[in-house]
Amino acid sequence: MSLILPGLAMLLSFILLARIVDKFFVVSLDRISHDLRLSSDAAGATLMAVGSSAPELFVALFSVLKPGNHEAIGIGSIVGSALFNLLGIVGVVALVKKSLLTWQPVVRDIVFYFIAVGLLLWGIFDGSFSLWNAIAFLAIYVVYVVAVVKWRKLFPYKDMKYTQEEPDDDCTKNGKANWLDKGLCFIFPKTERYYLVFFVSIILIAALSWVLVEAAIVFSHVLNIPEAIIGLTVLAIGTSVPDLISSLIVAKQGRGDMAVSNAIGSNIFDILVGLGLPFMIAMLIYGGEISASGQNLLESTAILFASILVFALLLIIKRWKINWVAGVVLVGLYLFYLAREIILL
């Protein structure tokens, strides 16, 4: 009985986060990127990355700011989300439709992904993250954004066009809208006031992420499960399901290239900013270092690093093509990882 309330709170938070991010937050960011005249690459690496990774960022932030050493929840959710995105999402995309990837941006993102996971593995192996570690994370992300903007000039390739579905301004009167969307439309301003929509989205995402952290702590204590495990599995999958759904949609449309690029780029943001920024804020407020001890985190991050190697080798062997064979390998690896975590409980 003690798990029913936090369980319902967690489920409702996942559903609300998915709708708010997809229906309001990403749309407002898309319009803001147009105002700022950002290229598609720059917008994807910055504002769109924020849109898809905002829940993970806030979960990490609240976990490291909350007194009582709960940072394992945030680190675990980032590592688990990265595993789910790389193995689960890319694997399912490969199963849905064969795709030929544009090698230039994929090579760029894999290189930076290696660097990001390498820094993460180093800190976890060391047992803690210092302020300099946090600064290095954020500095490398700045380098990544610059590389994204300049990469096309060094290695020319075609732009990946995308269309963003905008919400109906009169969705509260739309008979096709469900009760949840109608309720959200009463809360949010009109969509043409997209800067205000962005601000309201941030507040709601932050509030729901706080609920997820609190619910995860309750689950951990009641079930006597390490907080890192809750972050690596439940929170990681729950906050990444919207990415899975959107990736499946674009893959069925024949844009598997975009789905893979978004998954990898989202992981880079998750690690470098999703951890670097909360770490820096927490250490500037409380001082000291951020503890990263725990066998689960070390082994899961090592598995993540190995997964990137497997993915890169698959792409080279298949000459930048992903098909059902690659999908079976990637999804199989993720299911093996989940089974292993459950057995070790």
For each residue, the residues with C-beta under 8 A, 3 or more apart:
1: 4
2: 5 218 222
3: 6 7 218 219 222 223
4: 1 7 8
5: 2 8 9
6: 3 9 10 214 215 218 219
7: 3 4 10 11 215 219
8: 4 5 11 12
9: 5 6 12 13 211 214 215
10: 6 7 13 14 211 212 215 216 219 234 238
11: 7 8 14 15
12: 8 9 15 16
13: 9 10 16 17 208 209 211 212 215 238
14: 10 11 17 18 212 238 239 241
15: 11 12 18 19 180
16: 12 13 19 20 180 184 204 208
17: 13 14 20 21 55 205 208 209 239 242
18: 14 15 21 22 241 242 245
19: 15 16 22 23 180 181 184
20: 16 17 23 24 25 184 201 204 205 208
21: 17 18 24 25 26 51 52 54 55 201 205 242
22: 18 19 25 26 242 246
23: 19 20 27 167 181 184
24: 20 21 27 28 167 184 188 191 197 200 201
25: 20 21 22 28 29 51 54 197 198 201 202 205
26: 21 22 29 30 48 51 52 164
27: 23 24 30 31 164 165 166 167 191 194 197
28: 24 25 31 32 191 194 195 197 198 201
29: 25 26 32 33 47 48 50 51 198
30: 26 27 33 34 43 47 48 164
31: 27 28 34 35 194
32: 28 29 35 36 47 194 195 198
33: 29 30 36 38 42 43 46 47 48
34: 30 31 37 38
35: 31 32
36: 32 33
37: 34
38: 33 34 42 43 46 47
39: 42 43 149
40: 43 44 159 160 161 162
41: 44 45 105 148 149 151 152 159
42: 33 38 39 45 46 145 148 149
43: 30 33 38 39 40 46 47 48
44: 40 41 48 49 148 261 262 265
45: 41 42 48 49 144 145 148 149 265 269
46: 33 38 42 43 49 50 145
47: 29 30 32 33 38 43 50 51
48: 26 29 30 33 43 44 45 51 52 262
49: 44 45 46 52 53 265 266 268 269 273
50: 29 46 47 53 54 57 269
51: 21 25 26 29 47 48 54
52: 21 26 48 49 242 243 262 266 269
53: 49 50 56 57 266 269 270 273 274
54: 21 25 50 51 57 58 201 202 205
55: 17 21 58 59 205 208 209 212 239
56: 53 59 60 77 78 81 239 240 270 274
57: 50 53 54 60 61 270 273 274 277 278
58: 54 55 61 62 205 206 209 210
59: 55 56 62 63 73 74 77 209 212 213 231 235 239
60: 56 57 63 64 74 75 77 78 274 275 278
61: 57 58 64 65 74 209 277 278 281
62: 58 59 65 66 74 206 209 210 213
63: 59 60 66 70 71 72 73 74 75 77 213 231 278
64: 60 61 70 71 74 278 279 281 282 290
65: 61 62 278 281 282 285
66: 62 63 70 213
67:
68:
69: 72 291
70: 63 64 66 73 74 213 217 227
71: 63 64 74 75 282 290 291 292
72: 63 69 75 76 226 227 228 231 292 294 297
73: 59 63 70 76 77 213 216 217 220 227 228 230 231 235
74: 59 60 61 62 63 64 70 71 77 78 213 231 275 278
75: 60 63 71 72 78 79 124 228 231 275 292 297
76: 72 73 79 80 227 228 229 230 231 232 235 236 296 297 300
77: 56 59 60 63 73 74 80 81 231 232 235 236 239
78: 56 60 74 75 81 82 231 236 270 271 274 275
79: 75 76 82 83 120 231 232 236 297 300 301 304
80: 76 77 83 84 231 232 233 235 236 237 300
81: 56 77 78 84 85 235 236 239 240 267 270
82: 78 79 85 86 117 267 270 271 304
83: 79 80 86 87 88 232 236 300 303 304 307 334 337
84: 80 81 87 88 89 236 237 240 244 334
85: 81 82 88 89 90 240 243 263 264 266 267 270
86: 82 83 89 90 263 264 267 304 307 308 311 330
87: 83 84 90 91 307 330 331 333 334 337
88: 83 84 85 91 92 237 240 244 330 331 334
89: 84 85 86 92 93 240 243 244 247 259 263
90: 85 86 87 93 94 259 260 263 264 311 322 330
91: 87 88 94 95 326 327 328 329 330 331 332 333 334
92: 88 89 95 96 244 247 248 251 327 331
93: 89 90 96 97 99 247 248 251 256 259 260 263 322 327
94: 90 91 98 99 256 322 323 324 326 327 330
95: 91 92 324 327 328 331
96: 92 93 248 251 252 256 327
97: 93 251 252 254 256
98: 94 256 321 322 323 324
99: 93 94 251 254 256 257 259 260 321 322 323
100: 257 320 321
101: 106 256 257 260 261 315 320 321 322
102: 105 106 157 158 160 257 261 320
103: 106 107 315 320
104: 107 108 151 152 155 156 157
105: 41 102 108 109 148 151 157 261
106: 101 102 103 109 110 260 261 264 315 320
107: 103 104 110 111
108: 104 105 111 112 147 148 151 155
109: 105 106 112 113 261 264 265 268
110: 106 107 113 114 264 308 311 312
111: 107 108 114 115
112: 108 109 115 116 140 144 147 268
113: 109 110 116 117 264 267 268 308
114: 110 111 117 118 305 308
115: 111 112 118 119 140
116: 112 113 119 120 137 140 267 268 271 272
117: 82 113 114 120 121 271 301 304 305 308
118: 114 115 121 122 305
119: 115 116 122 123 133 136 137 140 271
120: 79 116 117 123 124 271 275 301
121: 117 118 124 125 298 301 302 305
122: 118 119 125 126
123: 119 120 126 128 129 133 292
124: 75 120 121 127 292 294 297 298 301
125: 121 122 298
126: 122 123 292
127: 124 291 292 293
128: 123 289 290 291 292 293
129: 123 133 134 275 279 289 290 292
130: 133 134 283 289
131: 134 135 279 280 283 284 289
132: 135 136
133: 119 123 129 130 136 137 279
134: 129 130 131 137 138 275 276 277 279 280 283 290
135: 131 132 138 139 276 280
136: 119 132 133 139 140 276
137: 116 119 133 134 140 141 271 272 273 275 276 279
138: 134 135 141 142 272 273 276 277 280
139: 135 136 142 143
140: 112 115 116 119 136 137 143 144 272
141: 137 138 144 145 268 269 272 273 276
142: 138 139 145 146
143: 139 140 146 147
144: 45 112 140 141 147 148 268 272
145: 42 45 46 141 142 148 149
146: 142 143 149 150
147: 108 112 143 144 150 151
148: 41 42 44 45 105 108 144 145 151
149: 39 41 42 45 145 146
150: 146 147 153 154
151: 41 104 105 108 147 148 154 155
152: 41 104 155 156 157 159
153: 150 156
154: 150 151
155: 104 108 151 152
156: 104 152 153
157: 102 104 105 152
158: 102
159: 40 41 152
160: 40 102 255 257 258 261
161: 40
162: 40 250 255 258
163:
164: 26 27 30
165: 27
166: 27 191
167: 23 24 27 171 185 191
168: 171 174 177
169: 190 191 192
170: 173 174
171: 167 168 174 177 181 182 185
172: 177 182 185 186
173: 170
174: 168 170 171 177
175:
176:
177: 168 171 172 174 181 182 185
178: 181 182
179: 182 183
180: 15 16 19 183 184
181: 19 23 171 177 178 184 185
182: 171 172 177 178 179 185 186
183: 179 180 186 187
184: 16 19 20 23 24 180 181 187 188
185: 167 171 172 177 181 182 188
186: 172 182 183
187: 183 184 200 204
188: 24 184 185 191 197 200 201
189: 193 196 197 200
190: 169 193
191: 24 27 28 166 167 169 188 194 197
192: 169
193: 189 190 196 197
194: 27 28 31 32 191 197 198
195: 28 32 198 199
196: 189 193 199 200
197: 24 25 27 28 188 189 191 193 194 200 201
198: 25 28 29 32 194 195 201 202
199: 195 196 202 203
200: 24 187 188 189 196 197 203 204
201: 20 21 24 25 28 54 188 197 198 204 205
202: 25 54 198 199 205 206
203: 199 200 206 207
204: 16 20 187 200 201 207 208
205: 17 20 21 25 54 55 58 201 202 208 209
206: 58 62 202 203 209 210
207: 203 204 210 211
208: 13 16 17 20 55 204 205 211 212
209: 13 17 55 58 59 61 62 205 206 212 213
210: 58 62 206 207 213 214
211: 9 10 13 207 208 214 215
212: 10 13 14 55 59 208 209 215 216 235 238 239
213: 59 62 63 66 70 73 74 209 210 216 217
214: 6 9 210 211 217 218
215: 6 7 9 10 13 211 212 218 219
216: 10 73 212 213 219 220 227 230 231 234 235
217: 70 73 213 214 220 221 227
218: 2 3 6 214 215 221 222
219: 3 6 7 10 215 216 222 223 225 230 234
220: 73 216 217 223 224 225 226 227 229 230
221: 217 218 224
222: 2 3 218 219
223: 3 219 220
224: 220 221
225: 219 220 229 230 345
226: 72 220 229 230 294 296
227: 70 72 73 76 216 217 220 230 231
228: 72 73 75 76 231 232 294 296 297 300
229: 76 220 225 226 232 233 296 341 345
230: 73 76 216 219 220 225 226 227 233 234 235
231: 59 63 72 73 74 75 76 77 78 79 80 216 227 228 234 235 236
232: 76 77 79 80 83 228 229 235 236 296 297 300 341
233: 80 229 230 236 237 338 341
234: 10 216 219 230 231 237 238
235: 59 73 76 77 80 81 212 216 230 231 232 238 239
236: 76 77 78 79 80 81 83 84 231 232 233 239 240
237: 80 84 88 233 234 240 241
238: 10 13 14 212 234 235 241
239: 14 17 55 56 59 77 81 212 235 236 242
240: 56 81 84 85 88 89 236 237 243 244
241: 14 18 237 238 244 245
242: 17 18 21 22 52 239 245 246
243: 52 85 89 240 246 247 262 263 266
244: 84 88 89 92 240 241 247 248
245: 18 241 242 248 249
246: 22 242 243 249 250 259 262
247: 89 92 93 243 244 250 251 259 262 263
248: 92 93 96 244 245 251 252 259
249: 245 246 252 253
250: 162 246 247 253 255 256 258 259
251: 92 93 96 97 99 247 248 254 255 256 259
252: 96 97 248 249
253: 249 250
254: 97 99 251
255: 160 162 250 251 258 259
256: 93 94 96 97 98 99 101 250 251 259 260 322
257: 99 100 101 102 160 260 261
258: 160 162 250 255 261 262
259: 89 90 93 99 246 247 248 250 251 255 256 262 263
260: 90 93 99 101 106 256 257 263 264 322
261: 44 101 102 105 106 109 160 257 258 264 265
262: 44 48 52 243 246 247 258 259 265 266
263: 85 86 89 90 93 243 247 259 260 266 267
264: 85 86 90 106 109 110 113 260 261 267 268
265: 44 45 49 109 261 262 268 269
266: 49 52 53 85 243 262 263 269 270
267: 81 82 85 86 113 116 263 264 270 271
268: 49 109 112 113 116 141 144 264 265 271 272
269: 45 49 50 52 53 141 265 266 272 273 274
270: 53 56 57 78 81 82 85 266 267 273 274 275
271: 78 82 116 117 119 120 137 267 268 274 275 276
272: 116 137 138 140 141 144 268 269 275 276
273: 49 53 57 137 138 141 269 270 276 277
274: 53 56 57 60 78 269 270 271 277 278
275: 60 74 75 78 120 129 134 137 270 271 272 278 279
276: 134 135 136 137 138 141 271 272 273 279 280
277: 57 61 134 138 273 274 280 281
278: 57 60 61 63 64 65 74 274 275 281 282
279: 64 129 131 133 134 137 275 276 282 283 290
280: 131 134 135 138 276 277 283 284
281: 61 64 65 277 278 284 285
282: 64 65 71 278 279 285 286 290
283: 130 131 134 279 280 286 287 288 289 290
284: 131 280 281
285: 65 281 282
286: 282 283
287: 283
288: 283
289: 128 129 130 131 283
290: 64 71 128 129 134 279 282 283
291: 69 71 127 128
292: 71 72 75 123 124 126 127 128 129 297
293: 127 128 297
294: 72 124 226 228 297 298
295: 298 299
296: 76 226 228 229 232 299 300 341 344
297: 72 75 76 79 124 228 232 292 293 294 300 301
298: 121 124 125 294 295 301 302
299: 295 296 302 303
300: 76 79 80 83 228 232 296 297 303 304 337 341
301: 79 117 120 121 124 297 298 304 305
302: 121 298 299 305 306
303: 83 299 300 306 307 337
304: 79 82 83 86 117 300 301 307 308
305: 114 117 118 121 301 302 308 309
306: 302 303 309 310
307: 83 86 87 303 304 310 311 333
308: 86 110 113 114 117 304 305 311 312
309: 305 306 312 313
310: 306 307 313 314 329 330 333
311: 86 90 110 307 308 314 315 330
312: 110 308 309 315 316
313: 309 310 316 317
314: 310 311 317 318 322 326 329 330
315: 101 103 106 311 312 318 319 320 322
316: 312 313 319
317: 313 314
318: 314 315 321 322 323 325 326
319: 315 316
320: 100 101 102 103 106 315
321: 98 99 100 101 318
322: 90 93 94 98 99 101 256 260 314 315 318 326 327
323: 94 98 99 318 326 327
324: 94 95 98 327 328
325: 318 328 329
326: 91 94 314 318 322 323 329 330
327: 91 92 93 94 95 96 322 323 324 330 331
328: 91 95 324 325 331 332
329: 91 310 314 325 326 332 333
330: 86 87 88 90 91 94 310 311 314 326 327 333 334
331: 87 88 91 92 95 327 328 334 335
332: 91 328 329 335 336
333: 87 91 307 310 329 330 336 337
334: 83 84 87 88 91 330 331 337 338
335: 331 332 338 339
336: 332 333 339 340
337: 83 87 300 303 333 334 340 341
338: 233 334 335 341 342
339: 335 336 342 343
340: 336 337 343 344
341: 229 232 233 296 300 337 338 344 345
342: 338 339 345
343: 339 340
344: 296 340 341
345: 225 229 341 342
